[in-house]
Amino acid sequence: LWTGPDSHFRLVVPGALGRPYARLESFVIRTEERQNIESLQTQLDGRGIAHVLDRWSDNSGKIIVELPPAEDYRILTLVVPKMVADGNSGRLLGLCIDKIVLTS
């Protein structure tokens, strides 16, 4: 799944009531712009939240976010600094996400 054309990719995360935390891992297998991995910002319900990057290469890695418990759903946002036009279609691309894993 390529994110785009907007620089903000939003994901609805179910609540984790009764658990001390939930971990969300986004597997980014490619980006056309190195700074999209280096300068990525994460937000939870519109506010900044820390993340850890397990980098695999200049253009790929796993983004790990520890989520606080919630009774209801949350909105996690990944914000990239630069969108890049695809050479064939011209579509603006951010991150290519292979999978998203939520654990508790």
N, C-alpha and C positions, 0 to 999 in steps of 0.2 A: 504494500500500500504506500503510494507516494503521497506525502502531505502537499497541500497547495490547492488553489493558487494563493490562499491567505497565509501569512507567516505564522499564524496561530492555529495549532491543531488541538482541538478540544475532545476530551474523552470523558464519558460519564462512568464514574467508578461507584460500584455498590457500597453501601455502608458495611462496616465491620463491627457491629455492636457486640460488646462483651469480649472483644479481643484487645490486647494491649496495643496492637499496631497491625498494619497490613503493608506489605511490600509490593510495589508495582515495578516490574522490569519491562522496559521497552527495548527491543532488539533492533537497532538501527544498522542495517547491512550496507547502506550506502547513502552518501550525500554528494552532490556535485560541488559543494562549497565547503572547504575545510572548516571555516569559521562557524558553520552551523553546528558542528560538534563542539568546538572549543568554547563558543560564546552562547550556547543554548541556555535559555532561561526556563525554569519550571514554575508554575503557579498552581495553587489549590484554591478554588473558589475566588479567583481574581487576585489573590495575594501571593507574593513570592514564597517559595518553599525550596529548601535545599535539596540537591540531588548529588549523586555520585556517578561519575563516568568511568566505566570499565572499558578502556579504549582497546580496540583490536588493531586499528590502523589509523592513518590520518583521516580517513573518511568513514569510519565505522566504529561501533561500540555499543555497550549496553548501558542504558540510563536507568539508574535505580533511585526510587523515591520511597521513603518511609512515610506512610500515611497515618495520621492520628485516628483513633477510633471515631466512628460517626454512626448515628442512628439512621440517617438517611443517606442518599447518594451525595457524591461530591463531584465537582468538575475539575479535572486535571488538565492543564494547558501546557503544551510544549511550544515555546516561542523561538523561532530561528531568526537570525539577523539578516539573512540574504536569500531571496528566492532567485532561482536560476531558470531561464527559459530552456525547455527541452529543444534539442536541435531539429527534431522531426515535426513536432506538433506546435511548438511555441508555448506549451502549457508551462506555467510557473511551478517549479518543484522545490521542495524543502528537504525532507528526510524520507528515505525508503525504509519503512518499518516492516520487518518480517513477522514478528509476533509480539504480543503483549501478555505478560504472565502476572497474575495477582495471587499472592500467597499471604498466609497469616501465621 
